[in-house]
Amino acid sequence: SRSIIGDDATDVLVATSAATPASFSAAQVAGSASLGANVTSMPLDPSPRKFQVKVLAVIPPAVATPALIGPAFVGLSDCSACQSPCDDKDHLHYPSYLKIDQTMPLLHSLKPYERHVLISTGMEDWDIDIDGDTSSLAFYPQSAIDKGQRRLRDDDNGKSVNRIVLTNSSRKADTWDGPGWQVVVLPDHIVVNNVTPEQCDDFFEAFLEPPFEALDQSAAVASSQEKGQAAQLTQVTPLSRDIKAGKTKFTVHRWQAKAAIMICSHKKRDKRCGVTAAIQKIEFSRILLSKDLLGDAAGDVEIWLVSHIGGHKFAGNVIVHRGGVSVWYGRVEPCHSQAIVETTVERGEIIRELYRGGANGHLAAYNQIAW
Protein backbone atom coordinates (compact mmCIF):
# COMPACT_ATOMS: atom_id res chain seq x y z
CA SER A 1 0.00 0.00 0.00
CA ARG A 2 1.04 3.63 -0.35
CA SER A 3 0.60 6.22 2.38
CA ILE A 4 0.54 9.90 1.57
CA ILE A 5 1.06 13.19 3.32
CA GLY A 6 -2.58 14.07 3.86
CA ASP A 7 -4.39 17.35 3.79
CA ASP A 8 -6.62 17.89 6.81
CA ALA A 9 -9.39 15.28 6.87
CA THR A 10 -8.06 13.50 3.81
CA ASP A 11 -9.57 10.09 3.01
CA VAL A 12 -6.90 7.52 2.17
CA LEU A 13 -7.68 4.05 0.88
CA VAL A 14 -5.26 1.42 2.12
CA ALA A 15 -5.45 -1.95 0.38
CA THR A 16 -3.86 -5.02 1.95
CA SER A 17 -3.42 -8.38 0.32
CA ALA A 18 -2.93 -10.54 3.41
CA ALA A 19 -4.43 -8.63 6.31
CA THR A 20 -7.83 -9.39 7.72
CA PRO A 21 -10.19 -6.86 9.29
CA ALA A 22 -9.07 -8.12 12.67
CA SER A 23 -5.37 -7.75 11.94
CA PHE A 24 -5.66 -4.33 10.28
CA SER A 25 -8.22 -2.59 12.42
CA ALA A 26 -8.93 0.86 13.72
CA ALA A 27 -7.51 -0.21 17.07
CA GLN A 28 -4.20 -1.23 15.53
CA VAL A 29 -3.88 1.83 13.30
CA ALA A 30 -4.82 4.09 16.18
CA GLY A 31 -1.57 3.03 17.81
CA SER A 32 -0.05 5.89 15.87
CA ALA A 33 -2.31 8.43 17.59
CA SER A 34 0.27 8.93 20.34
CA LEU A 35 2.63 10.17 17.65
CA GLY A 36 0.16 12.67 16.26
CA ALA A 37 -2.01 10.71 13.81
CA ASN A 38 -5.75 10.50 14.37
CA VAL A 39 -7.27 7.74 12.29
CA THR A 40 -10.40 5.68 11.87
CA SER A 41 -10.88 2.64 9.66
CA MET A 42 -13.65 0.39 8.47
CA PRO A 43 -13.84 -2.48 5.98
CA LEU A 44 -15.19 -1.42 2.60
CA ASP A 45 -15.64 -4.90 1.15
CA PRO A 46 -14.49 -8.41 2.10
CA SER A 47 -12.07 -9.04 -0.77
CA PRO A 48 -9.58 -7.58 -1.36
CA ARG A 49 -9.30 -6.18 2.13
CA LYS A 50 -9.79 -2.42 1.99
CA PHE A 51 -10.13 0.07 4.78
CA GLN A 52 -11.00 3.73 4.71
CA VAL A 53 -8.53 5.63 6.86
CA LYS A 54 -9.34 9.18 7.90
CA VAL A 55 -5.97 10.85 8.49
CA LEU A 56 -6.18 14.12 10.41
CA ALA A 57 -2.45 14.50 11.05
CA VAL A 58 0.24 12.43 9.42
CA ILE A 59 3.77 11.56 10.44
CA PRO A 60 6.59 9.54 8.88
CA PRO A 61 6.55 6.07 10.40
CA ALA A 62 9.36 4.48 12.33
CA VAL A 63 10.97 1.88 10.09
CA ALA A 64 10.36 -1.04 12.45
CA THR A 65 6.77 -0.11 13.35
CA PRO A 66 4.42 -1.24 10.58
CA ALA A 67 1.33 -0.08 12.46
CA LEU A 68 2.21 3.56 11.88
CA ILE A 69 0.53 5.38 9.02
CA GLY A 70 2.62 8.14 7.40
CA PRO A 71 4.23 9.34 4.20
CA ALA A 72 5.95 6.69 2.18
CA PHE A 73 9.70 6.89 1.72
CA VAL A 74 10.90 6.10 -1.78
CA GLY A 75 14.37 5.86 -3.26
CA LEU A 76 15.71 7.92 -6.12
CA SER A 77 15.63 4.77 -8.19
CA ASP A 78 11.82 4.83 -7.83
CA CYS A 79 11.65 8.40 -9.14
CA SER A 80 12.23 10.08 -12.46
CA ALA A 81 15.60 11.42 -11.27
CA CYS A 82 18.74 11.01 -13.36
CA GLN A 83 21.46 8.55 -12.50
CA SER A 84 24.55 9.84 -10.70
CA PRO A 85 26.76 11.27 -12.07
CA CYS A 86 24.32 13.06 -14.36
CA ASP A 87 25.25 14.31 -17.82
CA ASP A 88 21.70 14.84 -19.06
CA LYS A 89 21.53 17.73 -21.52
CA ASP A 90 17.83 18.35 -20.90
CA HIS A 91 18.35 20.35 -17.71
CA LEU A 92 20.81 22.75 -16.12
CA HIS A 93 23.79 21.76 -13.99
CA TYR A 94 25.66 23.38 -11.10
CA PRO A 95 29.09 24.89 -11.78
CA SER A 96 31.87 22.41 -11.09
CA TYR A 97 33.63 24.79 -8.68
CA LEU A 98 30.94 24.47 -6.01
CA LYS A 99 32.09 22.34 -3.08
CA ILE A 100 29.07 20.41 -1.80
CA ASP A 101 29.48 18.01 1.12
CA GLN A 102 28.76 14.49 -0.13
CA THR A 103 29.83 12.49 2.93
CA MET A 104 28.00 13.67 6.05
CA PRO A 105 24.61 12.04 6.68
CA LEU A 106 21.60 14.17 5.71
CA LEU A 107 19.16 12.40 8.01
CA HIS A 108 18.84 14.19 11.39
CA SER A 109 20.86 17.17 10.10
CA LEU A 110 17.81 19.32 10.91
CA LYS A 111 16.34 19.98 14.33
CA PRO A 112 12.54 19.45 14.12
CA TYR A 113 10.33 22.49 14.56
CA GLU A 114 6.64 23.36 14.83
CA ARG A 115 6.13 26.57 12.88
CA HIS A 116 7.78 28.45 10.02
CA VAL A 117 7.35 32.23 9.88
CA LEU A 118 8.16 33.79 6.49
CA ILE A 119 8.42 37.53 5.94
CA SER A 120 7.36 38.63 2.46
CA THR A 121 10.23 40.89 1.36
CA GLY A 122 10.11 40.51 -2.44
CA MET A 123 13.92 40.10 -2.33
CA GLU A 124 16.13 37.12 -3.19
CA ASP A 125 19.13 37.88 -0.97
CA TRP A 126 19.57 39.60 2.39
CA ASP A 127 22.21 40.73 4.88
CA ILE A 128 24.23 37.93 6.45
CA ASP A 129 22.19 37.91 9.68
CA ILE A 130 18.60 38.91 8.97
CA ASP A 131 17.76 39.17 12.67
CA GLY A 132 20.79 41.36 13.41
CA ASP A 133 19.57 44.30 11.34
CA THR A 134 17.21 46.61 13.19
CA SER A 135 16.14 48.24 9.91
CA SER A 136 14.43 44.99 8.79
CA LEU A 137 11.43 43.29 10.36
CA ALA A 138 13.18 39.98 11.14
CA PHE A 139 15.02 41.43 14.13
CA TYR A 140 11.77 42.18 15.94
CA PRO A 141 9.78 38.92 15.57
CA GLN A 142 12.93 36.95 16.41
CA SER A 143 13.31 38.99 19.60
CA ALA A 144 9.62 38.41 20.37
CA ILE A 145 9.99 34.66 19.74
CA ASP A 146 13.04 34.43 22.01
CA LYS A 147 11.34 36.41 24.77
CA GLY A 148 8.02 34.60 24.45
CA GLN A 149 9.56 31.14 24.49
CA ARG A 150 11.69 32.01 27.54
CA ARG A 151 8.50 33.02 29.30
CA LEU A 152 6.75 29.79 28.29
CA ARG A 153 9.67 27.72 29.58
CA ASP A 154 9.74 29.62 32.85
CA ASP A 155 5.98 29.21 33.27
CA ASP A 156 6.34 25.44 32.75
CA ASN A 157 9.29 24.81 35.07
CA GLY A 158 11.87 24.87 32.32
CA LYS A 159 10.10 22.44 29.99
CA SER A 160 11.35 22.78 26.44
CA VAL A 161 9.16 24.43 23.81
CA ASN A 162 8.84 23.59 20.14
CA ARG A 163 11.23 25.39 17.83
CA ILE A 164 10.02 28.18 15.52
CA VAL A 165 11.90 28.93 12.29
CA LEU A 166 11.97 32.53 11.02
CA THR A 167 13.13 33.42 7.50
CA ASN A 168 12.84 36.16 4.95
CA SER A 169 11.31 35.16 1.64
CA SER A 170 11.11 36.39 -1.94
CA ARG A 171 7.32 36.26 -1.75
CA LYS A 172 5.76 39.56 -2.76
CA ALA A 173 3.05 40.92 -0.49
CA ASP A 174 -0.52 41.00 -1.75
CA THR A 175 -2.21 44.36 -2.23
CA TRP A 176 -3.14 45.85 1.13
CA ASP A 177 -2.97 49.17 2.98
CA GLY A 178 -0.40 49.76 5.69
CA PRO A 179 3.26 50.47 6.39
CA GLY A 180 4.22 47.06 7.80
CA TRP A 181 5.19 43.70 6.33
CA GLN A 182 3.05 40.76 5.24
CA VAL A 183 3.94 37.53 7.04
CA VAL A 184 3.09 33.88 6.24
CA VAL A 185 2.75 31.35 9.07
CA LEU A 186 3.04 27.65 8.28
CA PRO A 187 1.59 25.09 8.86
CA ASP A 188 -1.32 27.32 9.92
CA HIS A 189 -1.68 28.41 6.25
CA ILE A 190 -2.35 32.02 7.15
CA VAL A 191 -1.11 35.36 5.82
CA VAL A 192 -0.98 38.25 8.30
CA ASN A 193 -1.12 41.81 6.96
CA ASN A 194 0.69 44.90 8.15
CA VAL A 195 3.01 43.51 10.83
CA THR A 196 5.18 46.30 12.23
CA PRO A 197 8.13 46.10 14.65
CA GLU A 198 6.01 47.48 17.48
CA GLN A 199 3.43 44.70 17.07
CA CYS A 200 5.74 41.68 17.19
CA ASP A 201 5.06 40.77 20.83
CA ASP A 202 1.34 40.78 20.02
CA PHE A 203 2.09 38.78 16.87
CA PHE A 204 3.78 36.09 18.96
CA GLU A 205 0.84 35.98 21.36
CA ALA A 206 -1.74 35.74 18.59
CA PHE A 207 -0.11 33.29 16.17
CA LEU A 208 2.89 31.52 17.68
CA GLU A 209 2.02 30.93 21.33
CA PRO A 210 -1.29 29.02 20.88
CA PRO A 211 -0.85 25.31 20.06
CA PHE A 212 -1.07 24.77 16.32
CA GLU A 213 -3.85 22.19 16.54
CA ALA A 214 -6.14 24.59 18.42
CA LEU A 215 -5.37 27.92 16.77
CA ASP A 216 -8.69 28.13 14.93
CA GLN A 217 -10.81 26.77 17.75
CA SER A 218 -12.69 28.86 20.29
CA ALA A 219 -11.22 26.65 23.01
CA ALA A 220 -7.80 28.12 22.25
CA VAL A 221 -9.14 31.60 22.90
CA ALA A 222 -10.74 30.54 26.17
CA SER A 223 -7.51 28.87 27.24
CA SER A 224 -5.42 31.93 26.43
CA GLN A 225 -7.85 34.21 28.28
CA GLU A 226 -7.66 31.97 31.35
CA LYS A 227 -3.91 32.63 31.34
CA GLY A 228 -4.51 36.35 31.34
CA GLN A 229 -3.77 36.78 27.65
CA ALA A 230 -5.94 38.97 25.44
CA ALA A 231 -6.07 37.04 22.17
CA GLN A 232 -9.57 37.24 20.68
CA LEU A 233 -10.71 35.75 17.38
CA THR A 234 -13.50 37.35 15.36
CA GLN A 235 -14.64 35.50 12.26
CA VAL A 236 -15.00 37.78 9.21
CA THR A 237 -15.37 35.38 6.27
CA PRO A 238 -14.16 31.82 5.66
CA LEU A 239 -11.12 33.30 3.90
CA SER A 240 -10.42 36.24 6.20
CA ARG A 241 -10.71 37.16 9.85
CA ASP A 242 -9.52 39.64 12.44
CA ILE A 243 -7.45 38.50 15.41
CA LYS A 244 -6.83 40.79 18.35
CA ALA A 245 -3.91 40.39 20.74
CA GLY A 246 -2.75 43.01 23.18
CA LYS A 247 -3.43 46.39 21.60
CA THR A 248 -3.23 45.10 18.04
CA LYS A 249 -5.95 43.89 15.69
CA PHE A 250 -4.39 41.82 12.90
CA THR A 251 -6.13 41.15 9.59
CA VAL A 252 -5.50 37.58 8.48
CA HIS A 253 -6.43 35.68 5.33
CA ARG A 254 -5.95 32.11 4.28
CA TRP A 255 -2.94 31.03 2.25
CA GLN A 256 -4.58 29.45 -0.78
CA ALA A 257 -1.92 27.49 -2.66
CA LYS A 258 -1.67 23.71 -2.57
CA ALA A 259 2.04 23.70 -1.80
CA ALA A 260 5.17 25.83 -1.61
CA ILE A 261 8.69 24.97 -2.74
CA MET A 262 11.19 26.99 -0.69
CA ILE A 263 14.81 27.23 -1.81
CA CYS A 264 17.61 28.69 0.30
CA SER A 265 19.09 31.54 -1.77
CA HIS A 266 21.04 33.40 0.93
CA LYS A 267 24.12 34.24 -1.15
CA LYS A 268 25.49 36.82 1.28
CA ARG A 269 25.52 34.04 3.88
CA ASP A 270 27.02 31.37 1.62
CA LYS A 271 27.72 31.52 -2.11
CA ARG A 272 26.71 27.89 -2.66
CA CYS A 273 23.09 28.57 -1.76
CA GLY A 274 22.94 31.68 -3.92
CA VAL A 275 24.29 29.87 -6.97
CA THR A 276 22.27 26.67 -6.57
CA ALA A 277 19.01 28.50 -5.77
CA ALA A 278 19.08 30.50 -9.00
CA ILE A 279 19.41 27.29 -11.01
CA GLN A 280 16.83 25.41 -8.96
CA LYS A 281 14.30 28.20 -9.38
CA ILE A 282 14.61 27.92 -13.17
CA GLU A 283 14.19 24.15 -13.09
CA PHE A 284 11.26 24.08 -10.68
CA SER A 285 9.54 26.89 -12.59
CA ARG A 286 9.95 25.05 -15.89
CA ILE A 287 8.53 21.82 -14.49
CA LEU A 288 5.59 23.44 -12.68
CA LEU A 289 4.71 25.51 -15.74
CA SER A 290 4.70 22.37 -17.88
CA LYS A 291 2.14 20.89 -15.46
CA ASP A 292 0.15 24.14 -15.19
CA LEU A 293 0.82 24.21 -11.44
CA LEU A 294 2.87 27.38 -10.94
CA GLY A 295 0.91 30.16 -9.24
CA ASP A 296 -0.62 31.35 -5.98
CA ALA A 297 -4.26 30.35 -6.45
CA ALA A 298 -6.01 27.38 -4.87
CA GLY A 299 -4.41 24.18 -6.15
CA ASP A 300 -1.27 25.97 -7.36
CA VAL A 301 2.32 25.60 -6.19
CA GLU A 302 4.39 28.64 -5.23
CA ILE A 303 8.18 28.98 -5.36
CA TRP A 304 9.80 31.11 -2.68
CA LEU A 305 13.49 31.87 -2.25
CA VAL A 306 14.28 32.06 1.47
CA SER A 307 17.06 33.17 3.77
CA HIS A 308 19.41 30.94 5.77
CA ILE A 309 17.85 27.64 6.87
CA GLY A 310 21.05 25.88 7.92
CA GLY A 311 23.26 23.32 6.24
CA HIS A 312 24.83 25.39 3.44
CA LYS A 313 27.30 22.58 2.90
CA PHE A 314 24.31 20.50 1.73
CA ALA A 315 23.25 22.95 -1.02
CA GLY A 316 20.87 22.98 -2.73
CA ASN A 317 18.58 23.10 0.26
CA VAL A 318 14.88 22.80 -0.56
CA ILE A 319 11.76 22.71 1.64
CA VAL A 320 8.48 21.37 0.27
CA HIS A 321 5.42 22.36 2.29
CA ARG A 322 2.31 20.39 1.41
CA GLY A 323 -0.81 19.47 3.33
CA GLY A 324 0.42 20.87 6.64
CA VAL A 325 3.77 19.04 6.55
CA SER A 326 7.16 20.46 5.59
CA VAL A 327 9.82 18.15 4.12
CA TRP A 328 13.43 19.34 4.06
CA TYR A 329 15.79 18.12 1.37
CA GLY A 330 19.54 18.57 0.97
CA ARG A 331 22.05 18.00 -1.85
CA VAL A 332 19.26 18.71 -4.31
CA GLU A 333 20.62 18.72 -7.86
CA PRO A 334 18.78 20.23 -10.84
CA CYS A 335 18.05 16.71 -12.05
CA HIS A 336 16.12 16.06 -8.81
CA SER A 337 13.60 18.84 -9.47
CA GLN A 338 11.30 16.70 -11.61
CA ALA A 339 11.37 13.90 -9.04
CA ILE A 340 10.59 16.27 -6.16
CA VAL A 341 7.60 17.75 -7.98
CA GLU A 342 6.18 14.39 -9.04
CA THR A 343 7.03 12.48 -5.85
CA THR A 344 6.62 14.97 -3.00
CA VAL A 345 4.49 17.82 -4.36
CA GLU A 346 2.04 15.68 -6.33
CA ARG A 347 2.04 12.34 -4.47
CA GLY A 348 3.16 13.31 -0.98
CA GLU A 349 6.02 10.81 -0.81
CA ILE A 350 9.49 11.50 0.59
CA ILE A 351 12.73 10.82 -1.28
CA ARG A 352 14.92 8.93 1.15
CA GLU A 353 18.35 9.91 -0.15
CA LEU A 354 17.63 13.65 0.04
CA TYR A 355 15.65 13.79 3.29
CA ARG A 356 17.02 15.92 6.13
CA GLY A 357 13.96 16.14 8.40
CA GLY A 358 10.73 18.05 8.65
CA ALA A 359 8.15 19.98 10.62
CA ASN A 360 4.72 19.49 12.14
CA GLY A 361 3.73 15.86 12.18
CA HIS A 362 7.38 14.83 12.09
CA LEU A 363 8.13 16.06 15.62
CA ALA A 364 7.44 12.95 17.68
CA ALA A 365 8.52 10.30 15.17
CA TYR A 366 11.61 12.08 13.84
CA ASN A 367 14.20 10.36 16.04
CA GLN A 368 12.77 6.91 15.24
CA ILE A 369 13.53 7.17 11.52
CA ALA A 370 16.69 5.37 10.44
CA TRP A 371 18.18 3.63 7.43
C-alpha positions in Angstrom: 0.0 0.0 0.0 1.0 3.6 -0.3 0.6 6.2 2.4 0.5 9.9 1.6 1.1 13.2 3.3 -2.6 14.1 3.9 -4.4 17.4 3.8 -6.6 17.9 6.8 -9.4 15.3 6.9 -8.1 13.5 3.8 -9.6 10.1 3.0 -6.9 7.5 2.2 -7.7 4.1 0.9 -5.3 1.4 2.1 -5.5 -1.9 0.4 -3.9 -5.0 2.0 -3.4 -8.4 0.3 -2.9 -10.5 3.4 -4.4 -8.6 6.3 -7.8 -9.4 7.7 -10.2 -6.9 9.3 -9.1 -8.1 12.7 -5.4 -7.7 11.9 -5.7 -4.3 10.3 -8.2 -2.6 12.4 -8.9 0.9 13.7 -7.5 -0.2 17.1 -4.2 -1.2 15.5 -3.9 1.8 13.3 -4.8 4.1 16.2 -1.6 3.0 17.8 -0.1 5.9 15.9 -2.3 8.4 17.6 0.3 8.9 20.3 2.6 10.2 17.7 0.2 12.7 16.3 -2.0 10.7 13.8 -5.8 10.5 14.4 -7.3 7.7 12.3 -10.4 5.7 11.9 -10.9 2.6 9.7 -13.6 0.4 8.5 -13.8 -2.5 6.0 -15.2 -1.4 2.6 -15.6 -4.9 1.1 -14.5 -8.4 2.1 -12.1 -9.0 -0.8 -9.6 -7.6 -1.4 -9.3 -6.2 2.1 -9.8 -2.4 2.0 -10.1 0.1 4.8 -11.0 3.7 4.7 -8.5 5.6 6.9 -9.3 9.2 7.9 -6.0 10.9 8.5 -6.2 14.1 10.4 -2.5 14.5 11.1 0.2 12.4 9.4 3.8 11.6 10.4 6.6 9.5 8.9 6.5 6.1 10.4 9.4 4.5 12.3 11.0 1.9 10.1 10.4 -1.0 12.4 6.8 -0.1 13.4 4.4 -1.2 10.6 1.3 -0.1 12.5 2.2 3.6 11.9 0.5 5.4 9.0 2.6 8.1 7.4 4.2 9.3 4.2 6.0 6.7 2.2 9.7 6.9 1.7 10.9 6.1 -1.8 14.4 5.9 -3.3 15.7 7.9 -6.1 15.6 4.8 -8.2 11.8 4.8 -7.8 11.7 8.4 -9.1 12.2 10.1 -12.5 15.6 11.4 -11.3 18.7 11.0 -13.4 21.5 8.5 -12.5 24.6 9.8 -10.7 26.8 11.3 -12.1 24.3 13.1 -14.4 25.2 14.3 -17.8 21.7 14.8 -19.1 21.5 17.7 -21.5 17.8 18.3 -20.9 18.4 20.3 -17.7 20.8 22.8 -16.1 23.8 21.8 -14.0 25.7 23.4 -11.1 29.1 24.9 -11.8 31.9 22.4 -11.1 33.6 24.8 -8.7 30.9 24.5 -6.0 32.1 22.3 -3.1 29.1 20.4 -1.8 29.5 18.0 1.1 28.8 14.5 -0.1 29.8 12.5 2.9 28.0 13.7 6.0 24.6 12.0 6.7 21.6 14.2 5.7 19.2 12.4 8.0 18.8 14.2 11.4 20.9 17.2 10.1 17.8 19.3 10.9 16.3 20.0 14.3 12.5 19.5 14.1 10.3 22.5 14.6 6.6 23.4 14.8 6.1 26.6 12.9 7.8 28.4 10.0 7.3 32.2 9.9 8.2 33.8 6.5 8.4 37.5 5.9 7.4 38.6 2.5 10.2 40.9 1.4 10.1 40.5 -2.4 13.9 40.1 -2.3 16.1 37.1 -3.2 19.1 37.9 -1.0 19.6 39.6 2.4 22.2 40.7 4.9 24.2 37.9 6.5 22.2 37.9 9.7 18.6 38.9 9.0 17.8 39.2 12.7 20.8 41.4 13.4 19.6 44.3 11.3 17.2 46.6 13.2 16.1 48.2 9.9 14.4 45.0 8.8 11.4 43.3 10.4 13.2 40.0 11.1 15.0 41.4 14.1 11.8 42.2 15.9 9.8 38.9 15.6 12.9 36.9 16.4 13.3 39.0 19.6 9.6 38.4 20.4 10.0 34.7 19.7 13.0 34.4 22.0 11.3 36.4 24.8 8.0 34.6 24.4 9.6 31.1 24.5 11.7 32.0 27.5 8.5 33.0 29.3 6.8 29.8 28.3 9.7 27.7 29.6 9.7 29.6 32.9 6.0 29.2 33.3 6.3 25.4 32.8 9.3 24.8 35.1 11.9 24.9 32.3 10.1 22.4 30.0 11.4 22.8 26.4 9.2 24.4 23.8 8.8 23.6 20.1 11.2 25.4 17.8 10.0 28.2 15.5 11.9 28.9 12.3 12.0 32.5 11.0 13.1 33.4 7.5 12.8 36.2 4.9 11.3 35.2 1.6 11.1 36.4 -1.9 7.3 36.3 -1.7 5.8 39.6 -2.8 3.0 40.9 -0.5 -0.5 41.0 -1.7 -2.2 44.4 -2.2 -3.1 45.9 1.1 -3.0 49.2 3.0 -0.4 49.8 5.7 3.3 50.5 6.4 4.2 47.1 7.8 5.2 43.7 6.3 3.0 40.8 5.2 3.9 37.5 7.0 3.1 33.9 6.2 2.7 31.4 9.1 3.0 27.6 8.3 1.6 25.1 8.9 -1.3 27.3 9.9 -1.7 28.4 6.3 -2.4 32.0 7.2 -1.1 35.4 5.8 -1.0 38.2 8.3 -1.1 41.8 7.0 0.7 44.9 8.1 3.0 43.5 10.8 5.2 46.3 12.2 8.1 46.1 14.6 6.0 47.5 17.5 3.4 44.7 17.1 5.7 41.7 17.2 5.1 40.8 20.8 1.3 40.8 20.0 2.1 38.8 16.9 3.8 36.1 19.0 0.8 36.0 21.4 -1.7 35.7 18.6 -0.1 33.3 16.2 2.9 31.5 17.7 2.0 30.9 21.3 -1.3 29.0 20.9 -0.8 25.3 20.1 -1.1 24.8 16.3 -3.9 22.2 16.5 -6.1 24.6 18.4 -5.4 27.9 16.8 -8.7 28.1 14.9 -10.8 26.8 17.8 -12.7 28.9 20.3 -11.2 26.7 23.0 -7.8 28.1 22.3 -9.1 31.6 22.9 -10.7 30.5 26.2 -7.5 28.9 27.2 -5.4 31.9 26.4 -7.8 34.2 28.3 -7.7 32.0 31.4 -3.9 32.6 31.3 -4.5 36.3 31.3 -3.8 36.8 27.7 -5.9 39.0 25.4 -6.1 37.0 22.2 -9.6 37.2 20.7 -10.7 35.7 17.4 -13.5 37.3 15.4 -14.6 35.5 12.3 -15.0 37.8 9.2 -15.4 35.4 6.3 -14.2 31.8 5.7 -11.1 33.3 3.9 -10.4 36.2 6.2 -10.7 37.2 9.8 -9.5 39.6 12.4 -7.4 38.5 15.4 -6.8 40.8 18.4 -3.9 40.4 20.7 -2.7 43.0 23.2 -3.4 46.4 21.6 -3.2 45.1 18.0 -5.9 43.9 15.7 -4.4 41.8 12.9 -6.1 41.1 9.6 -5.5 37.6 8.5 -6.4 35.7 5.3 -6.0 32.1 4.3 -2.9 31.0 2.2 -4.6 29.4 -0.8 -1.9 27.5 -2.7 -1.7 23.7 -2.6 2.0 23.7 -1.8 5.2 25.8 -1.6 8.7 25.0 -2.7 11.2 27.0 -0.7 14.8 27.2 -1.8 17.6 28.7 0.3 19.1 31.5 -1.8 21.0 33.4 0.9 24.1 34.2 -1.1 25.5 36.8 1.3 25.5 34.0 3.9 27.0 31.4 1.6 27.7 31.5 -2.1 26.7 27.9 -2.7 23.1 28.6 -1.8 22.9 31.7 -3.9 24.3 29.9 -7.0 22.3 26.7 -6.6 19.0 28.5 -5.8 19.1 30.5 -9.0 19.4 27.3 -11.0 16.8 25.4 -9.0 14.3 28.2 -9.4 14.6 27.9 -13.2 14.2 24.1 -13.1 11.3 24.1 -10.7 9.5 26.9 -12.6 10.0 25.0 -15.9 8.5 21.8 -14.5 5.6 23.4 -12.7 4.7 25.5 -15.7 4.7 22.4 -17.9 2.1 20.9 -15.5 0.2 24.1 -15.2 0.8 24.2 -11.4 2.9 27.4 -10.9 0.9 30.2 -9.2 -0.6 31.3 -6.0 -4.3 30.4 -6.4 -6.0 27.4 -4.9 -4.4 24.2 -6.1 -1.3 26.0 -7.4 2.3 25.6 -6.2 4.4 28.6 -5.2 8.2 29.0 -5.4 9.8 31.1 -2.7 13.5 31.9 -2.2 14.3 32.1 1.5 17.1 33.2 3.8 19.4 30.9 5.8 17.9 27.6 6.9 21.1 25.9 7.9 23.3 23.3 6.2 24.8 25.4 3.4 27.3 22.6 2.9 24.3 20.5 1.7 23.2 23.0 -1.0 20.9 23.0 -2.7 18.6 23.1 0.3 14.9 22.8 -0.6 11.8 22.7 1.6 8.5 21.4 0.3 5.4 22.4 2.3 2.3 20.4 1.4 -0.8 19.5 3.3 0.4 20.9 6.6 3.8 19.0 6.5 7.2 20.5 5.6 9.8 18.2 4.1 13.4 19.3 4.1 15.8 18.1 1.4 19.5 18.6 1.0 22.0 18.0 -1.8 19.3 18.7 -4.3 20.6 18.7 -7.9 18.8 20.2 -10.8 18.0 16.7 -12.0 16.1 16.1 -8.8 13.6 18.8 -9.5 11.3 16.7 -11.6 11.4 13.9 -9.0 10.6 16.3 -6.2 7.6 17.8 -8.0 6.2 14.4 -9.0 7.0 12.5 -5.9 6.6 15.0 -3.0 4.5 17.8 -4.4 2.0 15.7 -6.3 2.0 12.3 -4.5 3.2 13.3 -1.0 6.0 10.8 -0.8 9.5 11.5 0.6 12.7 10.8 -1.3 14.9 8.9 1.2 18.4 9.9 -0.2 17.6 13.6 0.0 15.7 13.8 3.3 17.0 15.9 6.1 14.0 16.1 8.4 10.7 18.1 8.7 8.1 20.0 10.6 4.7 19.5 12.1 3.7 15.9 12.2 7.4 14.8 12.1 8.1 16.1 15.6 7.4 12.9 17.7 8.5 10.3 15.2 11.6 12.1 13.8 14.2 10.4 16.0 12.8 6.9 15.2 13.5 7.2 11.5 16.7 5.4 10.4 18.2 3.6 7.4 
